[in-house]
Amino acid sequence: MPKFLIKSHKIRALLFYPLYLISKIVKRDERLWLFAPMNHAFLDNAKYLFLHVVQNHPQIKVFFITEKEDLLQHLQQKNLPVVQKWSWKGFYYGLKAKWYIISAYVDDVNYWTSGGAKVFNLWHGIPLKKIEFDITSGPLAKRYHKRDWYSRIFKPYFYRRPDFVLSTSPEVSRLFASAFRIDARLCPVIGYPRTDIFFKGREQILKHIEKFESGDLKNLIEQMAHFKRVLLYMPTWRDDRSDFLKAAFPDTQKLNELLKKNNTLFLLKLHPNDISLRTFQEMSHLKSLSAKMDLYPVLPFTDGLITDYSSIYFDYMLLKKPILFYAFDLDEYLKNREMYFDYLSAVPGPIVKTFGELLKTLNHWQNLQVNEKYLSLLKRFWKYQDGNSSQRVVEFLTGKLYFN
């Protein structure tokens, strides 16, 4: 398909609305599943469910869909079934597949071929912040609550309701039901495939990295082994796209000296939508990571997490390791983003609001403990803590597992 035909939302809509109508009546194959990640990267729930099916269920034909040439080549080199989104083969499988398995929006596979497909949204995290139709303020509110006719006509995939949304607990199902405007019974409590790797042994994880991950990830694991402690800082992005790292770390030299004294490696990974690395300078014990690097195989090898308002902490709780919340801009952040829960009651670890408090806590990291509040929140948001989520999703999609 010529690139100039698919580059514009307007041209795509004019070309493909007839195809969408045709896609509603095409006979589909229940054993053909298409997977697509968020932001065209090989990560998240879609990745881990895809790998589970490829390795354990040969009777199911699967393809990973992407429009990025580098990801296409990476998966081909790993001998994994992948199809270019806008190729003729991509259109063909888009019309034939019964299941579209996504991490965000149906257009990550292809909205224009999705008419008769079933859409299973794995989403990309337990929501702390309000999402989708529950957003009533801030920059994203217009998309869902004002008559944004341009988006509704030329970007209709934002408004396609999923047939199912993957959930981790009954409470999370209620949140997703509200956010996606569907019945809570369509949010099966199964667990997240991406967390299955937390329950594997060290050697199994290293084999996974060797087989499916880039050399950068293998090198990172080797670097981490030279430090007494490895801490991961994963902040969320700001809807106003502000460059917040300078405010978070006003003196990186002082931070690096403290880390060096404690033989601690401080890893920084920003949200894929973030652009804040401009002011962050790497040092001997400060290392920034690519936004598209999949850190889930790395998380079991870390000693703690530092975050702010990112939902990554829900997943990290499964590891039962310390979590610190660095909320230096809490009041300002809440002006632009609503939350489902009271922040102070919904986080399992201590909260620090200044750079000085952060340094003090880092200097005494060994004092942080997993307490009763932590374990209570873990039980509240995770029905299953067993590493079998991928298999449960397969059983659900093949009709062998039912939820009320």
VENNOR-V703112 format. One record per run of one state. SS is the DSSP state (H for helix, E for strand, C for the rest). FROM is the first residue (numbers start at 1). TO is the last residue. Records with the same first field share a line. If there is no record, write none. Layout:
BEGIN
SS->FROM-TO, FROM-TO
END
This chain:
BEGIN
C->1-2, 7-8, 24-28, 37-37, 41-43, 57-60, 67-68, 78-81, 85-87, 103-105, 109-110, 114-117, 122-128, 130-131, 135-140, 146-148, 155-155, 160-163, 166-166, 168-169, 181-183, 187-188, 190-192, 200-201, 213-214, 225-228, 234-244, 249-251, 262-263, 270-275, 280-282, 284-285, 290-295, 300-303, 308-311, 320-322, 327-329, 337-338, 340-342, 347-350, 353-354, 364-364, 368-371, 382-388, 398-404
H->3-6, 9-23, 38-40, 44-56, 69-77, 88-96, 106-108, 111-113, 132-134, 141-145, 149-154, 156-159, 170-180, 184-186, 193-199, 202-212, 215-224, 245-248, 252-261, 276-279, 296-299, 312-319, 330-336, 343-346, 355-363, 365-367, 372-381, 389-397
E->29-36, 61-66, 82-84, 97-102, 118-121, 129-129, 164-165, 167-167, 189-189, 229-233, 264-269, 283-283, 286-289, 304-307, 323-326, 339-339, 351-352
END
